[in-house]
Amino acid sequence: LSSRTSAAEKEMGGAEKREKQYQAHQGFGDHRGGVTEAHIYFYADEAKCDQHVETFLRCIDASSGSTEDGFIAIKLTALSRPQFLVQFSEVLMKWQRFFHQMAAEEGQAGRAVLDIKLEVEKLQEALANLGIASKAESQQWFTGENLDTSGTVDLLDWNSLFDSRTKLSRPLLIPNRKTGQLEPLLSRFSKEEELQMKRVLQRMGVLAKRAMEKGVRLMVDAEQSYFQPAISRLTVEAQRCFNGSQPIIYNTHQCYLKEAYNNVTGDVELSRREGWHFGTKLVRGAYMVQERERAAQMGYEDPINPTYEKTNEMYRRCLDYVLEEIKHSRKASVMVASHNEDTVKFTLCRMMELGIHPSDKKVSFGQLLGMCDQITFPLGQAGFPVYKYVPYGPVKEVLPYLSRRAQENRGFMQRANRERDLLWKEVKRRLLTGNLFS
């Protein structure tokens, strides 16, 4: 009993620190002051968000007109108020932390996320003892068609409870760890936040419908970790609506995050249960310096893997899981967005081992335009779906983005030199054979 108690206390203390990650901070959306990260949209008003929708629609049309099975990338910070995304992320994470707190009190701390299962009867007793819901009330919670019928509740079931309970009139209560009192989970949500939720889903719906008409797929970019729970949840909502017969909406999973594997496996399992197509773009990550500075300033655990090697391990682990899902279900797709030759070689070897053929178009590759052509062109010639990612915009905004790409790709200059040497070797070969233009 004492070991269970200490594990639960440790989980509560860690949760309190982690929740700071999803609280607003004066620099939460700033891309100035020497931060060389991907572009972040600053919210002006709803009209500006609608203008961004029109820009994305033009991008969809352009992609459709230039290639088959095209992609465009969109950012949800362009379609909604970033403050709303931070607040929504905080709500989502508090709900999940409550689940983990109850799991720790049952001695399940430290298990893999999807291996944690709470018995419904014990959970109902705990909710009644905490004063959150009577047993009669909570029985209604666990009769939904989306819940597991095994008599247990896992994190995905718990998240679906959040979806259904927030539609009821009585507020959803959770314990406040500092005061020991119950408080409404959505206490910080105003009518404006509810409107923001509807508006961003409507905007995503407009883009998804145009994408379906034009044969283009949408990749929702990952952003800072304090936005990401909300971005992922909203993306999953769009996937539920539009990924029924094929993957139109792709999420993005950042493998430099310590939670990356849990995020990937959770989304894959949800797609299995609900029968829609899982789609993801796997990246290493874009905001390392900013994430670590913010964690230090606000006093929560650094969400980033401690080393580049650990990030590589995480990338392969997540990728291998998705490739296995492709082999077994055929209802998953992945874009390997990487400039790392070892990552590409690993993908090709695993595809061969699992019997995934390039013509299946379940695995695609992506590199930035002008980078690593020695990877891109051989993949295309071998019949793999391969894409060049084209950033555009004012020079003062695009250059920091490209400099960050160079920063995050270790050995970039060595690979650039190698690419130059390969090009020069090919020029000499063509000169010697008299086939300069063939």
Disulfide bonds with the S-S distance in Angstrom:
none
